[in-house]
Amino acid sequence: MKITSKVAVAALGLVLAGSAVHAQSLDDAKKAISAEQYQKAKSMLKNLTVSQPTKDENFFYLGWVYLQQDEPDSAKLTFNKGLAANPKSALNLVGLGAVARLDKDQATATSDFNQALAISKKDSKPYVYIGKSYLLVPNGGTVAPADANAAIDVLNKGIAINAKDPDLFLTLGAAQLSQLKSTDAYGNFTTVQSLDPKSAAASVALGVISKYANNYDDAETNFKAAIAIDPNYGPAYREWAETDLRWANSEAKMAAKKQEAVEHYQKYLSLTDMSLESQMRYADFLISAKDPADYKILEQLATDMSKSASTNLRIYRYLAYAAYENKDYAAGLTALNTWMTKADPKRIIPADYLYLGRLQIASGNDSLGVQNLKKAYDLDSTQADVFQEIAKSNYTNKKYLEAANAYKEYIDKSHKATLNDYLSEALSFYKAYTTEYYSKAVPKPVADTSLLTKSDSAFSYIQHKATAPVAIVALYQAREQDFKEPDRTTSKGLAKPFYEQYIALTTAKGIKDGDKPFLAEAYDYLGRYYELAAKDDAKATEAYTNALANSPSDSEALDYMKRKGKK
């Protein structure tokens, strides 16, 4: 499970450096953790646990690295070793509490945290890491308000004990930022700068606030300030890359910013010892970029990671996502099935079901694919776009009513539907009706006319919202009204104004060959109406003449001319 949220990591991943230490080598290890050089930190800390086996801090920071690398079992084992070295180690009790929280064992987590605070007395570090523990979230999710508030509460208690510890304020700012309380977070990050002017982490955190305020120039200034403090501080490049991506997506013609984002992320990788965790962060970044060209990079990156001796199962997720986007559906299904069957169920995220559904639909297993797309939405209601994908699948398979209902759900839930989506909804309801109407299994009077009402509602919405009436919509509105006529000889002319509108709109824009069959259809209706209902042969003749002008082989118009003895 990925254990840091995007918002929280903006500052949380930057708050690990700083406390007074008893050995320079431990200080170096903590600096490596802060710079997200996890492999380097792990190597140093493993050596420390051997050379200084009685110092419980060495075990705690090693365990914390394991948590950052998505290895909770190794973290728990290491924290227990720290407690064996010192049964009164508050930090290692905090570590066990963090593991318990990730395992959703809240009772054990609370007990471990309380024991740690009872032991810590005037030491502020357990408060710092309890705060961070509340901000750890599985699978790249977001920090729940209750967890953020719990972190804020314990961090404020820590500040009451030691108001000179910059890590308390840095973590407090991260907790507030996770709930988008930018003003409060800003105040705490600037406090960090006053307590530790050389804190690159504080500058990066301030840059993240500017990023979320869409103040990209100010964000860049802060990231550059962090790099000026420490040119090798990788997180500054990571956040700069993600800011570039956000910037590129918010403005037109920003391809250069996307390229800059990739370059900054590659710089981040070069500064973080190319650890598996750093590469997986890069993979997550490439997925969030949603650039077709990046999926080729993702595929190669995941393939290279899969060859590592310390391969994380999550690599199969990246292989699957990349394979889908690169249209290698068989390989994608194999990789994703491997991930979903072998990974701990707690590590499965809604996007996994989203891609599983897409891969199944692309492989021809539409029914199962639709089920998994719906499951993705059930787990994450922000994924309303799945209804558009479900609708397209159903429409392709001529399940028009299911398609129409899915388009309606997309329109109702996504809040970003376009007029094209309304058109797709309208056409689906219309085809659901005509399929039922012409079915031999359903007598024509029994066809569900409410489907026409629903399609007409969507067509009418388009005509109301469009900058100008749409010809093809007028054509379908005419067809709908024609279905509502009980008999052609007693026609009320319900379709007449819509066919006339279609003719006028099409003629005004210039008639193309593709328009002519539909114009013939419109004129046939008018001819039929004038002959049978209005009893006006002159206008009927005019209409059928126009039908033949657009379609010389039009059988209805030819039949009329023959019956009337006209050329």
C-alpha positions in Angstrom: 0.0 0.0 0.0 1.2 3.5 -0.8 1.2 5.3 2.5 1.4 9.0 1.8 -1.3 11.1 0.3 -0.5 13.6 -2.4 -1.4 16.6 -0.3 0.2 15.4 2.9 3.4 14.4 1.1 3.8 17.9 -0.1 5.0 18.7 3.4 5.0 15.5 5.3 7.7 13.9 3.2 9.9 16.9 4.0 9.8 16.9 7.8 12.1 14.2 8.8 15.3 16.1 9.4 16.4 17.9 12.4 16.5 16.6 15.9 19.5 16.7 18.1 21.4 13.4 17.9 24.0 11.5 19.7 26.0 10.4 16.6 26.8 12.2 13.4 26.1 9.1 11.4 22.5 9.0 12.6 22.2 12.6 11.7 23.4 11.7 8.2 20.9 8.9 7.9 18.1 11.3 8.9 19.2 13.8 6.3 19.1 11.0 3.7 15.6 10.2 4.8 14.6 13.8 4.5 16.0 13.9 1.0 14.1 10.7 0.2 17.4 8.8 -0.4 15.8 5.7 1.2 18.3 3.1 0.1 21.2 5.2 1.3 19.5 5.8 4.6 18.6 2.1 5.0 22.2 1.0 4.4 23.5 3.5 7.0 20.9 2.5 9.6 21.4 -1.2 9.1 25.1 -0.6 9.8 24.2 1.4 12.9 21.9 -1.3 14.3 24.9 -3.6 14.1 27.5 -1.3 15.4 25.2 0.4 18.0 22.7 -2.4 18.9 21.6 -0.8 22.2 20.5 2.5 20.6 16.8 2.2 20.0 16.7 5.3 17.7 18.6 3.5 15.1 15.9 0.8 14.9 13.1 3.4 14.9 14.4 5.4 11.9 15.2 2.1 10.0 11.6 1.0 10.7 10.3 4.4 9.5 12.2 4.0 6.2 10.5 0.6 5.8 7.2 2.4 6.2 8.1 4.9 3.5 9.1 2.0 1.2 5.7 0.3 1.7 7.1 -2.6 3.8 5.0 -2.5 7.0 5.9 -6.0 8.0 9.6 -5.2 8.0 8.9 -2.0 9.8 7.0 -3.8 12.6 9.8 -6.3 13.0 12.4 -3.5 13.3 10.3 -1.5 15.8 10.1 -4.6 18.0 13.8 -4.9 17.8 14.1 -1.3 19.0 11.9 -2.1 21.9 14.0 -5.2 22.7 17.0 -2.8 22.8 15.1 -0.4 25.0 11.7 -1.5 26.4 11.0 2.2 27.2 11.6 3.4 23.7 8.8 5.9 23.1 9.7 6.3 19.4 9.5 2.5 18.7 6.1 2.4 20.4 5.0 5.2 18.1 6.3 3.1 15.2 4.2 0.1 16.2 1.2 2.4 16.5 1.8 3.7 13.0 1.9 0.1 11.7 -1.3 -0.7 13.6 -3.1 2.3 12.1 -2.2 1.2 8.6 -3.5 -2.2 9.5 -6.8 -0.5 10.6 -6.2 -1.6 14.3 -7.2 1.7 15.9 -7.4 0.3 19.4 -3.8 -0.9 19.3 -2.6 2.3 17.7 -4.2 4.4 20.3 -2.7 2.3 23.1 0.8 2.4 21.6 0.6 6.2 21.2 -0.6 6.7 24.7 2.2 4.5 26.1 4.7 6.4 24.1 3.6 9.8 25.4 3.5 8.6 29.0 7.2 7.5 28.6 8.4 10.5 26.5 8.0 13.2 29.2 9.7 16.3 27.7 10.9 14.7 24.5 9.0 16.2 21.6 10.0 13.7 18.9 7.3 11.1 19.8 4.7 13.9 19.3 6.2 14.6 15.9 5.9 11.0 14.7 2.5 10.4 16.2 1.4 13.4 14.1 3.0 11.9 11.0 1.5 8.6 11.8 -2.0 10.1 11.6 -1.1 11.5 8.2 0.0 8.2 6.7 -2.7 6.9 4.4 -2.9 3.6 2.4 -2.9 3.4 -1.3 -2.2 7.1 -2.1 -5.5 8.2 -0.6 -6.3 11.5 1.2 -6.0 12.2 4.9 -9.4 12.0 6.6 -10.5 15.1 8.6 -10.6 13.1 11.8 -7.0 11.9 11.4 -5.8 15.4 10.5 -7.5 16.8 13.6 -5.9 14.1 15.7 -2.5 15.0 14.3 -3.1 18.7 14.9 -4.1 18.0 18.5 -1.1 15.9 19.4 1.3 18.3 17.6 -0.1 21.3 19.5 0.6 19.3 22.7 4.1 18.8 21.6 4.6 22.5 20.9 3.4 23.2 24.5 6.3 21.0 25.6 9.0 22.3 23.2 8.1 25.3 21.0 11.7 25.3 19.5 11.3 22.0 17.6 10.9 22.9 13.9 9.7 19.4 13.1 6.6 20.0 15.2 5.6 23.0 13.2 6.5 21.4 9.8 4.3 18.4 10.6 1.6 20.6 11.9 1.6 22.6 8.7 1.4 19.3 6.7 -1.7 18.3 8.7 -3.3 21.6 8.0 -2.4 21.5 4.4 -3.9 18.0 4.0 -7.3 19.7 4.8 -6.5 22.7 2.5 -6.1 25.1 5.5 -3.4 26.9 3.6 -3.4 30.1 5.8 -2.7 28.1 9.0 -0.1 25.9 7.2 1.6 29.0 5.8 2.0 30.4 9.3 3.6 27.2 10.6 6.0 26.8 7.7 7.2 30.4 8.2 7.7 29.5 11.8 10.0 26.7 10.7 12.0 29.1 8.7 12.5 31.4 11.7 13.6 28.4 13.9 15.7 26.8 11.1 16.7 29.3 8.3 18.5 26.4 6.5 15.3 24.3 6.2 15.0 23.3 2.6 11.9 21.4 3.6 10.1 24.6 4.7 10.8 26.3 1.4 9.4 23.4 -0.5 6.3 23.3 1.7 5.7 27.0 1.1 6.1 26.3 -2.6 3.4 23.6 -2.4 1.0 26.0 -0.8 1.6 28.4 -3.8 1.1 25.4 -6.2 -2.4 24.7 -4.8 -3.2 28.4 -5.0 -2.2 28.2 -8.7 0.5 30.8 -8.0 3.1 28.9 -10.1 5.7 31.7 -10.3 5.8 32.0 -6.5 6.0 28.2 -6.2 9.0 28.1 -8.5 10.7 30.8 -6.4 10.3 28.7 -3.2 11.6 25.5 -4.9 14.6 27.5 -6.2 15.2 28.8 -2.6 15.2 25.2 -1.3 17.7 24.2 -3.9 19.9 27.2 -3.1 20.0 25.9 0.5 20.7 22.3 -0.6 21.4 21.6 -4.3 21.0 17.9 -3.7 17.5 18.1 -2.0 15.5 15.8 -4.2 12.0 16.6 -2.9 12.3 20.1 -4.3 12.7 18.8 -7.8 9.8 16.3 -7.3 7.4 19.1 -6.1 8.7 21.4 -8.9 7.9 18.6 -11.4 4.4 18.1 -10.1 3.9 21.9 -10.1 5.0 22.0 -13.7 2.5 19.4 -14.6 -0.3 21.2 -12.8 0.7 24.4 -14.6 0.8 22.7 -18.0 -2.7 21.2 -17.5 -4.2 24.6 -16.5 -3.0 26.6 -19.5 -3.0 26.2 -23.2 0.1 25.5 -25.2 2.1 24.4 -22.1 3.9 21.4 -23.7 7.2 23.0 -22.6 6.1 22.8 -19.0 5.2 19.1 -19.3 8.7 18.5 -20.6 10.2 20.5 -17.8 8.1 18.5 -15.4 9.7 15.3 -16.7 13.2 16.8 -16.5 12.7 17.9 -12.9 11.4 14.5 -11.9 14.4 12.8 -13.6 16.6 15.2 -11.6 14.7 14.1 -8.4 15.5 10.4 -9.3 19.1 11.2 -9.8 19.3 12.7 -6.3 17.4 9.9 -4.5 19.7 7.0 -5.4 17.2 5.6 -7.9 15.7 3.5 -5.1 12.7 1.4 -6.0 10.5 3.7 -3.9 11.7 6.8 -5.9 11.1 5.0 -9.2 7.6 4.0 -8.1 6.9 7.7 -7.2 8.0 8.5 -10.7 5.6 5.9 -12.1 2.8 7.5 -10.1 3.8 10.8 -11.5 3.7 9.5 -15.1 0.2 8.1 -14.5 -1.0 11.4 -13.2 0.5 13.2 -16.2 -1.9 11.3 -18.5 0.3 12.0 -21.5 0.1 9.2 -24.1 3.8 9.4 -24.7 4.5 8.9 -21.0 2.9 5.5 -21.0 5.8 4.1 -23.1 8.2 5.5 -20.5 6.0 4.0 -17.8 6.1 0.6 -19.5 9.9 0.6 -19.8 10.3 1.9 -16.2 8.0 -0.9 -14.8 9.7 -3.5 -16.9 13.1 -2.4 -15.5 11.8 -2.4 -11.9 10.4 -5.9 -12.4 13.9 -7.2 -12.9 15.0 -6.0 -9.5 15.7 -8.5 -6.8 13.6 -6.5 -4.4 10.6 -6.2 -6.7 7.5 -4.7 -5.1 4.2 -6.3 -6.2 3.0 -2.9 -7.1 5.1 -3.0 -10.2 2.4 -5.2 -11.8 0.0 -2.3 -11.4 2.2 -0.1 -13.4 2.8 -2.8 -16.0 -1.0 -3.2 -16.3 -1.8 0.5 -16.6 0.9 1.0 -19.2 -0.2 -2.0 -21.2 -3.8 -0.8 -21.4 -2.8 2.7 -22.5 -0.4 1.1 -25.1 -3.2 -1.2 -26.3 -1.5 -4.4 -25.2 -4.6 -5.7 -23.5 -3.6 -9.3 -23.0 -0.4 -8.3 -21.2 -2.4 -5.8 -19.2 -4.9 -8.3 -18.0 -2.2 -10.8 -17.0 -0.3 -8.1 -15.0 -3.4 -6.7 -13.3 -4.7 -10.2 -12.4 -1.3 -11.0 -10.9 -1.5 -7.8 -8.8 -5.0 -8.2 -7.6 -4.7 -11.8 -6.7 -1.4 -11.6 -4.9 -1.5 -8.2 -3.2 -3.0 -7.7 0.2 -6.6 -6.7 -0.4 -6.0 -3.5 1.5 -3.6 -2.4 -1.2 -6.1 -2.6 -4.0 -7.4 0.9 -5.0 -10.4 2.0 -7.0 -8.2 2.8 -10.1 -7.2 -0.9 -10.1 -10.9 -1.9 -10.7 -11.1 1.0 -13.2 -8.3 -0.4 -15.3 -9.5 -4.0 -14.8 -12.8 -3.0 -16.2 -11.2 -1.2 -19.2 -9.0 -4.1 -20.0 -11.9 -6.6 -19.8 -14.0 -4.4 -22.1 -11.1 -4.0 -24.5 -10.7 -7.8 -24.5 -14.3 -8.4 -25.3 -15.6 -9.3 -21.8 -17.9 -6.3 -21.6 -20.3 -7.6 -18.9 -17.6 -8.3 -16.4 -15.8 -5.1 -17.4 -18.9 -3.0 -16.8 -19.2 -4.6 -13.3 -15.7 -3.6 -12.4 -16.1 -0.1 -13.7 -19.2 0.2 -11.4 -17.1 -1.2 -8.5 -14.5 1.5 -9.1 -17.2 4.2 -8.8 -18.7 2.5 -5.7 -15.3 2.7 -4.0 -14.6 6.2 -5.2 -17.6 8.4 -6.1 -15.2 11.0 -7.8 -14.8 8.4 -10.6 -18.1 9.4 -12.3 -16.3 9.2 -15.7 -16.8 5.5 -15.5 -20.4 5.9 -16.5 -19.3 7.4 -19.8 -17.2 4.4 -20.4 -20.0 2.1 -19.4 -22.4 3.9 -21.7 -20.0 3.6 -24.7 -19.6 -0.1 -24.1 -23.3 -0.7 -23.9 -24.0 1.4 -27.0 -21.4 -0.5 -29.0 -23.1 -3.8 -27.9 -26.5 -2.3 -28.9 -27.7 -2.3 -25.3 -29.3 1.1 -25.9 -31.4 1.4 -22.8 -28.4 0.5 -20.5 -26.3 3.0 -22.5 -28.9 5.8 -22.1 -29.2 5.2 -18.3 -25.4 5.2 -18.0 -25.1 8.5 -20.0 -27.8 10.0 -17.7 -25.8 8.9 -14.6 -22.6 10.5 -16.1 -24.4 13.7 -16.8 -26.0 13.8 -13.3 -22.9 12.9 -11.4 -19.9 14.2 -13.3 -21.0 17.9 -13.4 -18.8 18.3 -16.5 -21.0 16.9 -19.3 -20.9 18.5 -22.7 -23.7 18.9 -25.2 -22.2 15.8 -27.0 -23.0 13.8 -23.9 -26.6 15.0 -24.0 -26.7 14.0 -27.6 -25.4 10.5 -26.8 -28.0 10.2 -24.1 -30.8 11.3 -26.4 -29.7 9.0 -29.2 -29.5 6.1 -26.8 -33.0 6.6 -25.5 -34.3 7.1 -29.1 -32.6 3.8 -30.3 -33.9 2.0 -27.2 -37.4 3.0 -28.3 -37.0 2.2 -32.0 -35.4 -1.2 -31.1 -38.4 -2.0 -29.0 -40.9 -0.6 -31.5 -39.6 -2.7 -34.4 -39.1 -5.8 -32.3 -41.4 -8.7 -33.4 -41.6 -9.7 -29.8 -43.3 -6.4 -28.8 -46.5 -5.2 -30.3 -46.1 -1.7 -31.6 -48.7 -0.1 -29.3 -46.8 -1.5 -26.3 -43.5 0.2 -27.1 -42.5 2.4 -24.2 -43.2 6.0 -25.3 -41.5 7.3 -22.1 -38.3 6.6 -23.8 -39.2 9.1 -26.5 -40.0 11.6 -23.7 -36.6 11.1 -22.2 -34.8 11.4 -25.5 -36.8 14.5 -26.4 -35.9 16.1 -23.1 -32.2 15.7 -23.9 -32.6 16.9 -27.5 -34.6 20.0 -26.3 -31.8 20.8 -23.8 -29.2 20.8 -26.6 -31.3 23.1 -28.8 -31.8 25.4 -25.8 -28.2 25.6 -24.8 -26.5 25.5 -28.2 -25.4 28.8 -29.6 -27.6 28.0 -32.7 -30.1 25.3 -33.5 -28.5 22.0 -34.5 -29.8 20.4 -37.7 -29.3 16.8 -36.7 -31.1 17.4 -33.4 -34.1 18.8 -35.3 -34.1 15.7 -37.5 -34.3 13.4 -34.6 -37.0 15.5 -32.9 -39.0 15.2 -36.0 -38.6 11.4 -36.0 -39.7 11.3 -32.4 -42.8 13.3 -33.1 -43.6 11.1 -36.1 -43.6 8.0 -33.9 -46.2 9.7 -31.7 -48.7 10.0 -34.6 -51.4 7.3 -34.3 -52.1 7.2 -38.0 -50.7 9.0 -41.1 -54.2 9.7 -42.5 -55.2 11.6 -39.4 -51.7 13.2 -38.8 -51.7 16.3 -36.6 -48.4 17.3 -38.2 -46.4 16.9 -34.9 -43.2 16.4 -36.8 -43.8 19.1 -39.4 -42.2 22.1 -37.7 -39.1 20.0 -36.9 -38.7 18.6 -40.4 -39.1 22.2 -41.7 -36.5 23.4 -39.3 -34.1 20.7 -40.4 -34.6 21.6 -44.1 -34.1 25.3 -43.3 -30.9 24.7 -41.3 -29.4 22.3 -43.8 -30.2 24.5 -46.8 -28.7 27.5 -45.1 -25.4 26.0 -44.4 -25.1 24.5 -47.9 -26.3 21.0 -48.9 -23.7 18.2 -49.0 -24.2 14.8 -50.5 -24.5 13.3 -47.0 -27.5 15.5 -46.2 -29.5 14.5 -49.2 -31.0 11.2 -47.9 -32.2 13.0 -44.8 -33.6 15.9 -46.8 -35.5 13.4 -48.9 -36.9 11.9 -45.7 -38.0 15.3 -44.5 -39.7 16.2 -47.8 -41.4 12.7 -47.9 -43.0 13.5 -44.5 -44.2 16.8 -45.8 -45.6 15.3 -48.9 -47.3 12.6 -47.0 -48.8 15.2 -44.5 -50.1 17.4 -47.3 -51.6 14.6 -49.3 -53.2 12.5 -46.6 -53.9 15.0 -43.7 -54.1 18.5 -45.2 -55.5 17.3 -48.6 -53.3 19.8 -50.4 -52.0 18.1 -53.6 -50.1 21.2 -54.8 -48.0 21.3 -51.7 -47.7 17.5 -51.6 -46.4 17.6 -55.2 -43.9 20.4 -54.3 -42.6 18.4 -51.4 -42.3 15.1 -53.3 -40.6 17.0 -56.2 -38.0 18.3 -53.7 -37.6 14.7 -52.3 -36.8 13.5 -55.8 -34.3 16.4 -56.3 -32.3 15.0 -53.4 -32.9 11.3 -54.0 -34.0 10.5 -57.6 -34.8 6.9 -56.6 -36.9 7.8 -53.6 -39.6 5.2 -53.7 -42.3 7.1 -51.8 -42.0 10.1 -54.0 -42.0 8.0 -57.2 -45.0 6.2 -56.1 -46.9 9.4 -55.4 -46.0 10.8 -58.9 -47.1 7.5 -60.5 -50.4 7.6 -58.7 -51.0 11.2 -59.6 -49.9 10.7 -63.2 -47.1 13.2 -62.9 -43.6 13.0 -64.5 
